[in-house]
Each structure stands twice: as C-alpha cells, then as structure tokens.
Amino acid sequence: MKPLKKVFWLVLVFALIGCEKNKDDPIKKLDVETYIDLLKLGRYDSLNLPAFSPADIPDLLEYRK
C-alpha cells in the first residue's frame, strides 16, 4: 500500500509543478479602446476579460451606449 501512496504523491507533485501560468498573456495587456474594437468586430475570442483597472471604468461606461 505504501508504494501506491508514494506513486500517487509523485504524480500529484509533478502535475502541480507542470502547471504554469502564461505570464505574457496579451489579453491582459489590452487597453479599453482595443478591447471594444475587437468586440465590435467580433474578433475577441477569449473567455477571460482583460485586467482593467478602476481608472478604466469611465471609458468602459462610455462604450456601453
């Protein structure tokens, strides 16, 4: 039983080590204007939103019309 536990933990550790976030994700670097343009053209194909800041809220509200 102990070898089975060791194998399980080794697989779990290697699986977690292998998971790495993409730090250079271009979606998170979009400004509001580019994001809105991509939405209007139907070319924004990500399920995630860009990382907007609270300062971007007025610009986003302007485009909601």
C-alpha positions as CSV (number, residue, x, y, z in Angstrom):
1,M,0.0,0.0,0.0
2,K,2.9,2.4,0.7
3,P,4.3,2.2,-2.8
4,L,0.9,3.1,-4.2
5,K,0.8,6.2,-1.9
6,K,4.3,7.3,-3.0
7,V,3.4,6.9,-6.7
8,F,0.2,8.9,-6.1
9,W,2.1,11.8,-4.4
10,L,4.8,11.8,-7.0
11,V,2.3,12.1,-9.8
12,L,0.4,14.8,-7.9
13,V,3.6,16.8,-7.3
14,F,4.7,16.6,-10.9
15,A,1.3,17.5,-12.2
16,L,1.2,20.6,-10.0
17,I,4.8,21.6,-11.0
18,G,3.9,21.2,-14.6
19,C,1.0,23.7,-14.4
20,E,2.4,27.2,-15.2
21,K,0.5,30.3,-16.0
22,N,1.4,32.2,-19.1
23,K,2.8,35.5,-17.8
24,D,2.9,37.2,-21.1
25,D,-0.7,36.8,-21.9
26,P,-1.6,39.5,-24.5
27,I,-5.2,39.6,-23.4
28,K,-4.4,41.1,-20.0
29,K,-2.5,43.9,-21.7
30,L,-5.4,45.3,-23.8
31,D,-6.5,48.8,-23.3
32,V,-10.2,49.7,-23.3
33,E,-10.3,51.0,-26.9
34,T,-8.6,47.9,-28.4
35,Y,-10.9,45.7,-26.4
36,I,-14.1,47.5,-27.6
37,D,-12.8,47.5,-31.2
38,L,-12.2,43.7,-31.0
39,L,-15.7,43.2,-29.5
40,K,-17.4,45.3,-32.3
41,L,-15.5,43.4,-35.0
42,G,-16.4,40.0,-33.4
43,R,-12.7,39.1,-33.1
44,Y,-12.4,38.9,-29.4
45,D,-12.4,35.1,-28.8
46,S,-11.2,34.7,-25.3
47,L,-13.5,33.7,-22.4
48,N,-11.5,35.9,-20.0
49,L,-11.7,39.6,-19.6
50,P,-8.6,41.8,-19.8
51,A,-7.2,43.1,-16.5
52,F,-8.8,46.6,-16.4
53,S,-8.2,49.0,-13.5
54,P,-10.7,51.2,-11.7
55,A,-9.5,54.1,-13.8
56,D,-10.8,52.3,-16.9
57,I,-14.4,52.3,-15.7
58,P,-15.4,55.7,-17.2
59,D,-14.1,54.6,-20.6
60,L,-16.0,51.3,-20.4
61,L,-19.2,53.1,-19.4
62,E,-18.8,55.5,-22.4
63,Y,-18.8,52.5,-24.8
64,R,-21.9,50.8,-23.3
65,K,-24.2,53.0,-25.3
